[in-house]
Amino acid sequence: MVLESFWFATHHRKANQGERVETMSTTVIDKQHPVRTPASSPHSPARMTTMVLAAFAAVYVVWGSTYLAIRIGIESFPPLLLAGLRHTTVGLLLYPVLRWKTGIRPTAANWQTAVVTGTLLLFVGNGGVSWAEQVVPSGITALLVATVSLWLVIVDWLRPGGVKPVPRVVVGLLLGFAGLALLVGPAHLGGSERVDPRGAAILVIASLALACGSLYSKHGGMPSSAMLGMAMQSLAGGVILLIAGLFAGEFHALHIAAVSLRSWLALVYLIAFGSGIGFSAYIYILHKSTAARVATYAFVNPVVALFLGWLIASETITVRTVIAAAVILTAVILVITAPHRVPAPASEPVPAAGEA
């Protein structure tokens, strides 16, 4: 993630009041109007509740598992090419279908936003995650990417006309970066090794890019269809990743005959589940649940990634990792549940920044 991603800076909305309030999350959500309960739909409330729960499970498990899928994919694919093939394929498959289905004709401004967000979210963000997983375990990668929520606060504060964080969010920021410092040093703390500094640095840059791309998607012009916007972004970001891979010499390093079956399956999984089912489920719960509940994926995904990395890839979970995870996830919870008033209305972004 991606991702989308994401793509994200909101505060908790008080539903029983007319004012607009958001919850800091890796997603930007327009909550000017109360979310309607599914009871009024033709479907029964029980069935709708089941669908919402299934969609949440998909976002939690599928997006949490994309970090492991990337880890498996880069066993045979160079990192930038893996990300580029994934997103270009998604864009090529979805864009013509959604263009026809929605009847929307993207403008030059729409494509400009797609290129900028595709560069930030997919090239720097997802490409950085893919590169970093060569030296950083998938679970810890997900944990570091969870700091996107913290970077969102900082970037949204420093931008012109930005929102100053309340004391509770400041505490969350200090906690989050303390957890980050605990992961990357000092060496041999508590008898466990620190995270590779190069990989950690790339992940910090990737997380910052995800935050910048998310806020840009909030204020930039994208089509009214979130899925169409995601397809445009995937196409633009995927092509940029492939070009970067070309200049990095990754095409020469790729030997198709040497790509393992598990790496091919990982690529298919990232395309079909990570970018397809996962994002569709995310869009569904955006419309069927509350912002606060949707935001929970920001701290559930790293837990899922840590567990799957330990279970399937035999990644070690040390005392240092457990303590840092507790500190960082506590910080994320503080940030995404802190109430703020936002002066300007926000629009729903294309990506979800916490998605790999």
Buried (B, 14 or more C-beta within 10 A) or exposed (E): BBBBBBBBBBBBBEEEEEEBBBBBBBBBBBBEEEBEEBEEEEEEEEEBBEBBEEBBEBBBBBBBBBBBBBBBBBEBBBBBBBBBBBBBBBBBBBBEEBBEEBEBEBEEEBBEBBBBBBBBBBBBBBBBBBBBBBBBBBBBBBBBBBBBBBBBBBBBBEBEEBBEBBEEBBBBBEBBBEBBEBBBEEEEBEEBEBBBEEBBBBBBBBBBBBBBBBBBBBEBBBBEBBBBBBBBBBBBBBBBBBEBBBEBEBEEEBEEEEBEEEBBEBBBBBBBBBBBBBBBBBBBBBBBBBBBBBBBBBBBBBBBBBBBBBEEBEBEBBEBBEBBBEBBBBBBBBBBBBBBEBEEEBBBBBBBBBBB
